[in-house]
Amino acid sequence: MEKLKKKGIDVDSMSAVDIREKASEYAQQQIQLQKKHFMKWGVMGDWDKPYKTMQKIYEARQIGLFHTLYKKGLIYRGNKPVYWSPSSKTALAEAELEYNEEHVSPSIYVKFPVATLSEGSNHISKYENLSAVIWTTTPWTLPANKAICVHDNLEYVIVEVNSEHYIVEKNLSNDFQKKLSLETLKIVDSVSGEALKGTVTRHPFLNQDSPIFHGNHVTSESGTGLVHTAPGHGHDDYIICKQNSIKPYCPIDDNGVFTPEAGERLSGLYILDGGNKEVIKILEEESKLLAHNEFIHKYPYDWRTKKPVIIRTTTQWFTDLTGIKDQALSEVQGVNFFPQHGKNRLESFIGTRDEWCISRQRFWGVPIPSFYDENTGEEVLDEDIIKNIEDIFSKEGSDAWFKREVDYLLPKNYDKKGRSLVKGTDTMDVWFDSGSSWNSVLKENGFDKADIYLEGSDQHRGWFQSSVLLSVATRGIAPMKDIVTHGFVLDRQGKKMSKSLGNVVSPNDIIKGGKVLGTKLPGYGVDVLRYWISSVDFFNDIVVSPNILEDSSRAVRKIRNTARYILGNLYDYKEEKRINLDSLVPVDRYILSRAGSVAKMINEHYDAYNFAKAMRVLFNFVSVDLSGFYFEMLKDRLYTSDPSSEYRKSAQYVMFEVLNIITKSISPILCHTAEDIYQHTPLKKENTESQFQLGWFTNDIDKWIDDNLEKDWDEFRLIKHNLNTKVDEMVKDKKYSINKSSECVATLLIKRDYKLREFIQNLGESYLSEALCVANTHLRIVEDSNSDFEIILEPSAENECPRCWKRVNSCDDNLFCDKNVCPLN
């Protein structure tokens, strides 16, 4: 509607059919736009067969769901206070609100003169000019005041101010003194809330009484402890007045304007502007206003129009939740929440809700299939009508309600009982639309429950709640196994993104390149965008900045370059060259075990939707285990070994399996990188065009894992780290004239009772040289030592082999190493 208004179209003159047609066009445009972006961003989905809430079959099934609720007696029509948006002219649900923390309201203290004291409070009858004082930030609701609420357990005091006496809650008397700018406040007596019940006050400017009742919602946290009660404008007010046979009164129309019922001075005024001001003016004239100032507080706004809402009594359709919320709470216990505190949020929303206002005053959406007696306004709705509408919608869609005549929509030969019937104009709450998605999507595909419901953390009161309530109410079970919630994106200062602040970051600017938060960025591509989102704790609000994006880009490049290195060494790898685990070179066997352990950890993190931990485990494996350790040891074997040697086959086999682990691990996140790797991988599966047709990790990886072997090698890497540190020191010391570890000879002194002694001895001196990346190694077992091991390094005095670049004793200036030292001779 706002879009049409901006185009200069008079929406008030448009028919319901025309509005629905425009709404449908706009929705289709947005669906295509989002579909285009999602596909570009690598989101998988059944894009050729999406479900839409405006599909005929979806709408018909939604009416069927309404039918089930109606048969169970859970649907009713009532006159109650609801959130109302004057800007949208419709009722709203809690989930359709957003809260403005900086809303400014007029704060006023108003006296209600005491007319008759209750029997329990007769002892304060001696005080002249006695008034109950209320505090409110909604002066516009005072014309609808019907009572005042106190709390039985609170203590109230009588304070004397300029020969007048006021009743306020004891703990709030100091605040009352400040608000009235009084130097001192004289307390002359006290009375309990219990005793005040039954006292009758007079309305400050209307000729009517305002009796005092008990209210559980009354506290001593703010105000005066006496709460102005208008059953037409408050949920608690409505319940308390209903208990005391007081009907709600609401002299306000759909536009938020006072009706003539409110009196000549107020009629026609918008309540949140001129209405508030005029009420305050009347109070001043009646000498009932004690204090007036501005109050900044959190206030509900319409999520669509971004304008304030009010609470207003209107006739609406409701779903009764009192009989199903306990079962809904029970079903929630069987749902897994990520993060876990989401469970508490959903429980609180369901547990405190007794009813659901499901009707909306707008033309787009699924209509509530009720007719009305044109003369009395009484609703006409039964099972036959609902079933007939369901059948019509399955063939024609919900537009039929607005295009067809009453007789066409009624069941054949329906008895109108002499009444002239008209169609209702209310449509269903959008959360009823989305909350019934399981009824179409899951049923159609043969599932009782979805594996996962994923949405923002604000949906515990929205989609998650409505889905659980509708599913439990109609079939007794929750519609999901897991609920995963994400936070929202903040800028580098931790501020929420807003067009007005100019800090909104478009995903396309990250992908294609553009200005992000004042910094010109290159085009990072889709995978960097996906990696950034997946590398942070998305359960909470996350921060984006150019530096964070650059870090993500470096991480993705590291993973890609690791895969390129492996692919470059698999150019001649054939399936028949695969070998048994027992015949692998020791370090190859270790890395294969590490790869299996990494895959297992990543799988566990994915199962818990902890993508950040999954990526950290993978990045650590790529950076530390592979690039920082394994690849350094492989160079000689890969570049100097005979292509047909078992020595080289061992490395290639492990590298191939490691590449598979990397590819599968990154595929949910770096989908394009994973596909690039697969398209260049040897031994692609026949009739398998994509990595995403291969499935997930197999049970074979469990056979790779050897925890004891990993512990031994992890300990050995401490020795390697110690050696590298010594090499770095020697390189810096110019007297040694060396540039790398392969120019050194190592003497490794191992204490006999060192836990790794047997492991090191089994490796042997020749393999130790390769593992430590030195020219030669001499192993010595010592009895007594202050440390488990010690490394003595010396520059090798021999010449360098032109192939393996090691300085070994079998080389001369022109010959390669001996075949037992340099693998290829």
N, C-alpha and C positions, 0 to 999 in steps of 0.2 A: 504494500500500500504506500509506503514511504517512497519507493522508487517511482510509482505512478504520480504521486504528488509532486515530486521534483521535476517530472516532465510536464507539469502544468495541467495534468488530467484531473478533472473534478470527480474524484472517486465516490463522493456521496450521491452522484447522479447515475452511477453505474449499477446495472442489475447484478444480482447474485451470480448468474451464469457468466456474465462478462468478467466479473472479478475472479471467478474460479478459473476461467480460461487464461487470464493473464498470470494468475498465480501458478498454474500448471506450466505455462511457457517458461516462466522464470525458474521454476524448480528444475525443469528439464535442462535449461542452460547451465545451471549450477552443477547438476549431476554430470553433464558432459565435461565441464571444466575440471571438476574434481577428479573424474575418471582419467582424463588426459594427464593430469599432474601425478596421480597415484601410479599410473602405468610408467610414467617417465622416472619416477622415484624408485621403481623396482618393487612396488607393492604387488603381491600376488593376490589374485582373486578371479572369480568366475565372471570376467568382465563382459562376456557375451550374454550372460544370463543373470544379471543382478536382480535382487528383489527391491521393489519400491513400494512405499506405503500407499502410493496412489494407483497401484495396479488394481484391476477389477477384482481378481481373486483374493488379493490381500484385504481389500475393503470388505468383501463379502465375509471373509473369515473373521474379521474384526467385529462385524455385526453378530456373527455366530458366537463370539466370545461374550459380547454384551448380552446375547440371548441366554447363555448359560448363567451369567450373573443374575439376570432378571428372574430366571426360574428358581434360583436359590434364595430369592428375596433380598438380594444385596443391593439392588438398584432402587432408589427412591428420589422423590422431588421434594425440596423443602425451602423455606425462607430463612436464610441464615447469613451471618456476616462472612464475607469472603474477601480476599485480596482483589481489589478492583483497579484497573488501569484506566484513568480518564483519557489518556492519550491514545489508547488502543480501543477503548470502549468495550472492554471484556473483562470477565473474571480471570484470575491467574492462579496457578498453583504455586506453592512455595518454591518449586524447582524452576519456575519462570521468573524468579526475582534475582536481582543482584543488589548489593548493598553499597551505598555511597557513604564513606566514612566521614565526609566533610559537609554533610547536609546541615543546613541552618534552619532551625525552627524557633518560633517565639516561645519563650518559657515564661509561664505566668503562675502566680499564686493567687487563688481566689477564695473568698470566704462565703460559706453557705450558712446563713443564720439558723440557729437551732430553734425549732418550733416546739417540739415535744421531746423531753428526755425519757429514756427508758427507765424502768423501775430501778435497775441496778446502778444507774448513774444519777439518781436524784440528789445525791450529796453535792453535786456541782451546780444545782439550780440557783444557788445564791449569787452566782456571778452574772452580772448584767452584761448585755450586749455580747452574748456567747455565740461563737460561730465555729463550725468545723472548717478547716482550711485544706484545700486540695491543691496539688501542683499538676500542671499538664503542659505538654508541648504541642497539643492539638486544640487550640481554642475553638476551632470550627466544629468540634464535636459537642461543645457545651449545649447547643440547642437540643441535642438528643439525649442529654443527661436524664437518667431515671433513678439513680441511686448513688450511694457512696459505700465503699468497702473498707473495712478495717480487718485486722487479724486478731483472733481471740487471744493469742499468746503474747501480744505486744502490749507494752505499757505506754499510756498516753498522759500528757501533762497539760494543765491549763496555764497558759502564759498571759500575762497582763501587758497590754501595749496601749498607752494613751486612753485609759478608761475602758478599753475594749478587751475582751477575753477570747483567746483562740485555743482550739484543741489541735495539738500536733503530737507526733510520736516522740517519746522522750529522747532517744538517741539522735534524733534529727533536729532537735530544738536548737542546737548551736548553729547548724547549717541554716536553719530558718532565720536566726538572728542576723547572720551575715547577709542573706538575700534581702532582708528588709533594711539593711544598713543601720542596725540598732547598736548603740554603744553597750547597752546592757539588756538582759531579758529576764524578767521577773516571773519565776515559776510559783504559782500560788496553790496548785493542787494537782492531783493525779487521778486517773481512772483506767481501768483495764479495757482492753479491746472487747473482751467477753461482756463486760458491763455496758459498753456503748451500743451493742446490738439492740435494735428496736427503737433507737433514737430517730427522730424524724427532723430533717432540715428542710429549709426552703430553697428552691432554685434561685440563683443570684439575679436573674432578670425575667424569669417566666413565672406565671402564677400556678405553680405546682410544687408538690412535695418531693423530697429526695430522701428516702429512708436509708438507714445504715444497716448493712449486712456484713457477715463474715466472708472473707475471700482468701483462699489458700495462696493466691498469687501475690498478696500484699507482703512487702518486706520493709525492713528498716534501712535499706541501702541507699535510697534516694527519695527526694520529695518530702512529704510530710507524714507518710504512713497512713494517710487517708486517700483512697484512690477514687477519682471521678469515674463513674460507671455509666457507659452508654451502650446498651445492648445492641444497638444498630451498628456499632462501629468497633466492636472488640469481641474476640472469641471467649475470653474469660467472662467478660461482661454479659455476653449472651447467655452463657450457661447459668451464671448466678441469678440473673433476672428470670430466666425460665423456671428455675427452682422456686422462685418467689412469685410466679404467675404474672410477671411483667413482660409484655410484648415488646419486641424491638421496634424502634422508631428511627427512620432514616429519611430526613427531608432533603435528599441530595439526588440529582439525576445522573445519567450515564456519563455526562461530560464533567462531573465533579463540580456542579453548580447547584447552589441552594435553590430548592423549589419554593413556590408560594407558601407551602406549609410552614416554612421557617420564619415567616413574617415578612412584612413589607420592606423593612430595612435590609434584610439579608437576601431576599429573593433575587436571583439572577447573578449573584456574585460567585466567582470562582473561589472555592473554599480555601485553597492554599495561598491565596493572594488577598484579594479584597475581602473575602469572607473572614479570614483570620483578623484582619485589621478592624473590620466593623464590629466583630464580637468583642474585641479588646476595648474599642471605643464605648460600646454599650456598658461594659463592666465598669469603666471609669465613670461614666455618667451615673451609674447606679451605686457608686462608691463601694464596689465589691472587689476591686482590683488592688491587691496588696503589693505586688512587685511584678515587674516586666523587664526581661532582658533577652538577649539572643543566646541560643543553645546549639552548639555544634555536636552532632552525634551521628551514629550509623542509622541509615534510614533505607527502607526498601524502594528499589526502582524497577521499572519494567525493563526486562533484559533486551527487549527489541527497540523500544523508543528511547531508552535511557532517561526516562522521566519518572517523577515520583508516583507511587501508587498510594491508595488509601484502603481502609477496611470499610466495607459498605454492605449492608444487608440487601440481598436480592434473592429472587427465586431461582434456584439452580438445581441441577441433577447431581446426585451424590452416590458414591459406593460406600456401603456400610462396612467398615473394617473391624469392628469390635469383635466379631466372631471368628475372624481368620488371622488376626495379627499374631496370636500366640503360636499357631501352627506355622506361620511364616517365620517367626523367630526361631522355631525349632528346626525348620528346614535350612535356615542360614547357618546353623551349627555344622552342617555337612558340606558347606562350601569352603574351598580354600581361598584365602585372601592374600594378595600380594600388593602392598605390604599388609602385615597382619592387623595393624590398627584400623584398616578399612572396615573390618568386621564390627568394631565398636561404633563406628559412624553409621553404618547401615542399621545396626540394631537400635540405635537411638532414634533414628528417623521412623522406623517401623513401630517401635514400642510406644512412641508418644502420639501416634496418629490413630484417631478413631473413625475418621471419615475422609473421603477423597472427593473433592468437587471436580467432576469430570466434564462439566458443560462449559462451553466457551461461546462468546457472542461475536462470531465472525463467520463469514461465508465459506472460506476454504477449509478443507478437512472433511472428515467423515461425519455426517449428520447423526444426531440422536434421533432414532426413528419413532418419534412421538407426534401424535396429532392432538389438537386441542378443540374443545367446544368453543365455537366462535362467540357464543353469548356469555358463557360462564368462565371461560379460560381454563376449565378443568382438563387435565391431561387425559388422553385416550390412548392407552398402550396395553397390548396383551401379546401373548406368545404367537398367536396367528399372524398378527401384524409384523412382528419382528422377523418371523420365518419368511414371510412373503417378501419383505424388504431385502433379506439376505439373498433370496433367489434372484431378485431383480438386479441387485448390485453385481452378482456374479456374471451377469450377461451384459449389463449396461454401465456398470460403475456407479459411484455415488452421485455423479452428475444427474442421474435420473431423478433424484429427490427434488432437485431444483428445476428440472425441465418438464417433468411429468405432472399431470393433474392428480388431485387427491384420489379420485375414484380409481385411477390406474394403479396407484400405489397400495391401495387397500386390497385385502384378499378378496377373491371373487365371491360375490353374494354376501359381502360383509354387512351385518346389521348395524346401521348407524343409530338406531333407536330414535329416529326423528331429529337428530342433531345435525347442525351444519358444522362440518369439520374443516379445520385449516391445518396446514403443515407447520411444524415447529421450525424455528430458525437456528436453534443451538447446534453447535458441532462439538465433537469430542476433544478433550484435552490432548495435546500433542504427545503427552507422556502415555496416554492410553494407546495412541497410534504406535509409538515406538515400543512401548512395553508389551505389546502383543506380537512382536516380531517372531518370537519363538513359535507362535501358533501357526505361522506360515512357513518359515524357513526350516525349522527342525522337523515338523511333521512331513513336509514335502520330501525331505531327504532321509526319512526313516530314523530320526534320532529323537530320544526323549530329552536329552540335555546337550547343551553346547559345551565344548571343552573349555571355552574361555569367553568371558565378556570383558572387553577392554574399552576403557573410556577415561576421561579426566576425573580428577579427585572430587569434582563437584557433582558427579553423577550418583553418589550414594543417595542423595535426596531426589534424584531424577530417574534416569533410565534403569539403574540397578534396582531401585526400590519398586518402581511400577512393574518391572518384569517379574520380580519375585511375587509381588502381591497378586497380579493377575494369574500367574501360573499356579500358585498355591490355592487361590480362590476357586479355580475351575478344574484343576486336576490333582491338587494336593502335594505337588513337588516343586522344588526350585528349578528353574530352567537352565542352570549352569553348574559346571563342576568347579571352575575357578573364576574369580573376579580379580582383574589386574587394573590398577589405577595409575595414571601418570600425572606428574605435576605440569607446570606451565613454564614457558621460556621467559627469562628475565634478562635485562641488559647487564653490562659489566658492573654497574653500580647496584645491581640487585633490584632494579625498578621493573615493575610490570610493563610490558610493551603496550604502547598507546600511540595512535596516530597523532594525537595532540602534542605528545612529547617528542615525536619524531624519532623514536627509538625502535620502531618495528623492523625486524629483519625478515626479508623474504627468502624462502628456500631457494628460489630461482637465482637470487643474487649470489648465494653461496655456490650454486652449481655452475652458473654461467659467468660469474664475475660481476662485480658492481660495488657500489658504496655501501659498506656495512658499518653502522655506528660511526660514521665520519671517516672511515678508512677504506681506501680503494683496494679491493681484493681481486686476485686472479680467479679464474674459473676453476674451482676445486673438483667439480664433477659430483655425481650422485653418491658415489661410495664414501667420499669424505663426509658428506652430510650425514649419511647413515651411520658412519663410524662414530662421529661426534655424539649423536643422540644415544648410541649404544654404549659408549665408553663412560657415561656419567650415570649417576643415580637418578634415573628418570622417574622413580617413584615419588620424588620430591621436585620442587621447582628447580630448574636448572639455569645456569648462566651461559650466555654466548658472548664472545668477544673475538676480534681478529686474532689475538694471540692463541686462544683456545682452538680456533679453526686451523691455524697454522700447525699447532701441535698434532692435531688429528691428521692433517695432510702428511706430516712426516711419518707418523705411525703407519698409515696406509702404504706409503712409498716403501717403507722398510719391509712390510709383508710382501708387497709385489716384487721387490728386488730379491727377496729370499726365494720366492717361487721361481723367478727367472733364473737364478743361479742353479737351482735344482734341475729345472727343465734343460738348461744348457749342458748338464752332465748326464742327461738321460736320452740324448739324441740317438744313441745306438742301442738303447735298452730293449730287449725282447722278452716276451713272457716266458720263454723256455729257460731264461737265465735265472729265474727265481730259484732260491736255495732254501734248505731247511734251517731252522733257527739255531740248531746245535752247531752248525758249521760256520756261523757268522763270526767275523772278526770281533774281538771283545768289545771295543768301543761301539761298533755297529749294533751289537746285541743290547748294549746299555741304552743307546739312543732310541732303539725300537721300543724298549720297555718304557722309557720316558714318554715317547709318543703315545703309547697306550694309556699311561697314567694321565697325561694331559687330556687326551680325548675323553677319558672317564670323568675327569673334573669338569671339563667344558660341558659335557652332557648333563651333569648334575646341576650346573649353574643355569643352563638353558631350561631345564625342568622347573627351576624356581624363578624363571623369567629374570634372572640376574645377569643380563647381557654384559654389564660393565665388568663383572668378575670373570665372565667367560673370555672377554677380550683381553683382560689383563693376564690371564693364564696363558693365552695363546701368544700374546706379544712377548711375554717373558721367555717362553719356549723358543720363539723365533730369534730374539735378540741375544739371550744369554746362553741357552743350550746349543743352538745351531750356529749362529754367526759368531758368538763369543767363544765357542769351544770346539764343536764338532767340525765345522767347515775348515778350521785351521789345521786340524789333524788330517783331513781328507786330501789336501792339495797334492801331496806326493803320489798317493794312490791313484787319484783320478787323472792326473796329468802325465804320470810316468809309467804306470802299470800297463802290461800287455792287455789289450781290450778283452781278450778271452780268459784272463786269469780269474781264478776264484776270489782273489784278493780284491779285484775291482768289482766283480759281480756282487760281493757282499755289500759294498758301499752303495751300489746302484739299487739293489733290492730295498735297502733301508730308506734310501732317499725317495724312492718311488712311493713306499708306504707312508713316509712322513708327508710327502706332498699330498697324498690322499687325505690324510688327517687335516692338514692345513686347509685344503679346499673345502672339505665338508664343514669344518669348524667355522669358516668365514662365510659360508654360503647364505646363512640367514641374515647376515649383516652386509658384507661386501659382495653382494650378489653378482655384480658385473665383473668384478675381479675374479670371483670363483668361476664364472662361466668362461672368462678369457683363459684361465689356467687349464680348465678341462678341454677346451678346444685345441690346446697345444700339447696335451698330455699323451704320451705313448699308450698304447693298449686301450684306447677308448672302447667302451662296450659296443658290441654290434647292435644296431637298431636303437641306439640311445643317442639322441641328438643333443641332449642337454644334461648338465650336471644335476639339475633338479629332478631328473627322472631316475636317479640312482638310489634314492633312499638315504637313510641315515647310517650311523656307525653300525657295524655288525658285531656279533659276539666274539669274532676272531681276536679283537683287540685285548680281550681278557687273557688270552693265551700268551700275549707278548709280555705282560706285566710280571716283573720279578722284583719284589720290594727289596729283598736282601741285596741283589745286584745293584740296584739304584743307590742304596745306602753306601755300598763300597765305593762306587764311582763318585758319588757326591763328596765323600771323604777324600778321595784321590784328587779331586779338582781343587781342594785346598792346597795340596802339594803343588799342583800346576800353577795356582795363583801365586804361591810363594815364589816359585821359580820365575814367573813373569816379572814380579816385582824386582828380583835381583838382576834380571836381564835389563830392565829399564834403567837401573842404577849404573850398570856397566856401560850401556850405550851413552849415557850422559858423561861418564868418566872417559875422557879422550885417550887415556893411556892404554885402554884395551883395544881400541880400533875395531869394534864390532858394531853391526847395525841390527842384528836380529838373533833370535835364539838358536837358529840352525847353524850358527857359526861357533857355538859353544859345546863344550864337553861337560856333562854333569856327573858328579859323584853323589849318589843318594845314600845317606846313612840312615838306616831304619833300626829303631830300637826293637829288640827281640820280642818284648811283650806288647808291642804296638798292635792294636786290633786289626790293622790293615796289612800286617807283615806278610801273611800267607797269600793274600790277594795280590800283593805287589810281586812277590816271588814267582807266582804262577804266570804273571804277565811276561817275565823274563827281560833281560837287559835289552835285547834287540827291539822288542815291542815297546819297552819303556821309552826308548829313544824317539819312536814315532809318537807315542802318547804325549811326551813332554816337548816334542818339536825341537829336539836338539840333535847335534851331529852324532854323539855317542853318549851312552849312559853306563856308569859303573855302579853296581849295587853292592852295598856293604851292610852286613848285619852287625850291630854293636850291642854289647851287653848293658853298659851303663851310659845313660845320657840324660841331660836335663829336659830334653824334648823328645817327642815321639819320632820326629824325623828332622834331618838337616840336609840342606842342599849346598854343595860346593861347586861353583861354576868357574870354568877356565876357558879362555879362548882356544879354539882348536888350532893346532899348528899345521894342519893339513890343507891341501888345496880344495877348491870348491868344484863340485861336480856340475858341469854345465846343464845337466838335465834336472836334478833334484835340488841343486844349490846347497847341498850339505857338504861340510868339510870333514871328509872321512879319510882314513889311512890308506885306502886302496885306490885313491885317485892320484893322477899326476896332471900335468898341465893340459894334456891333449886327450886323455881317455875318460870315458864314463866310469861310474862306480862299478864295483863288482856286482854281479847279479844278485847276490845275497843282501846287498845294501840298497842299491838303486833297483827297484823292481823291474824296470825295462832296460835290458842290456842288448 
